[in-house]
Amino acid sequence: MTCSVAVSNSPVFSPSSSLFCNKSSIKSSSSSSETLTLSLSHLKPINSSSNSSCSSPSPCSSPSSPFCLRLPKLPSVFSSNNNNNSASSNDAVLKRKRPTRLDIPVCSSLTFGVPANPSAVARDVVEAEGDGYSVYCKRGRREYMEDRFTAGDNLRGENNLAFFGVFDGHGGAKAAEFAANNLEKNILDEVIMSDEEDVEEAVKRGYLNTDSEFMKKDLHGGACSVTALIRNGNLIVSNTGDCRAVISKGGVAEALTSDHRPSREDERDRIETLGGYVDLCRGVWRIQGSLAVSRSIGDRHLKQWVTAEPETKVIRIEPEHDLLILASDGLWDKVSNQEAVDTALQFCVGNNKQQALLACKKLAELAASRGSLDDTSVMLIKLKQYI
């Protein structure tokens, strides 16, 4: 079997090449393209007919040569007989044209997913003190801190009206920042218009209104929260998620809130009743295999199962109530309630009454020393002045 191929006068198929065929099997023509005849003897036993096929002047006319491929003559730049003019013109044709230059704007910094508020960017520590409270926030392993807080007393012209809150964001800081800026107002609006015995429902409406306002915006993420409202000697503590409030009564710690996690039986039942499911992922119970808390502000993609309705507890402030600790789970995952109270009291009683901020810092550092990689926010509130 033979195959005839028409190619240009290329150095690759020069007569000196012995690839596929012998020197005697190559014939040249004076036409614009040359014929290369390849004798594929390995496909068929060698006989006399196959030997004579290479000498045929018309490679396609032979019945024994059914395969014929003609290639157009390539530019004469490959020919050794071309003159200088043709070479220069072909060089111009074959020369690659430089692409148009791209003007890329130079940015001073890249801020992927960083909040618009410059003060919240790359701040490792935030601390503040006021009349009756101290707060210390420490960034964890994330690129920027997602925790926020709010604190204020003598609100709405009332001497004994105060509001404090710690907010732990996840999926960004937008929800925590929104809650810190709006939850106080929404709760106070409802509380002032309600009777004192309806304060729990008023706080609930304040939480739900804040969540509804956040959901109307083109914002993502969520936030756990714990808040303390003080009015007329009453302490109203509320939470969503795993932020926690712990009070010291004569040095004994008492948790005023219960963490909202899918591992709680009542929370799991509520989620499953609504059509969701709770799954154990790498040792952590999660809703739909995603979120590790069952209540929060935000989290629109899981809003069917994750509610912003808080649990609220009201107590009367008594003289034996030393202080109140509001903190994110960055503290409580590593430090027990009683240990937190013991550490805080070391700096808040006796000769150390003015070192409440140092107590907050010590607690955050204690959690970090035990391996906490989360943002940690700790707020201490001295309750005696609100009796």
Secondary structure, 3 states (H helix, E strand, C coil): CEEEEEECCCHHHCCCCCCCCCHHHECCCCCCCEEEEEECHHHCCCCHHHHHHHHCCCCCCCCCCCEEEECCCCCHHHCCCCCHHHHHHHHHHHCCCCCCCCCCCCCCCCCCCCCCCHHHCCCCEEEEEECCEEEEEECCCCCCCCEEEEEEECHHHCCCEEEEEEEEEECCCHHHHHHHHHHHHHHHHHHHCCCHHHHHHHHHHHHHHHHHHHHCCCCCCEEEEEEEEEECCEEEEEEECCCEEEEEECCEEEECCCCCCCCCHHHHHHHHHCCCCEEEECCEEEECCCECCCECEECHHHCCCCECCCEEEEEECCCCEEEEEEECHHHHCCCCHHHHHHHHHHHHCHHHCCCHHHHHHHHHHHHHHCCCCCCEEEEEEECHHHC
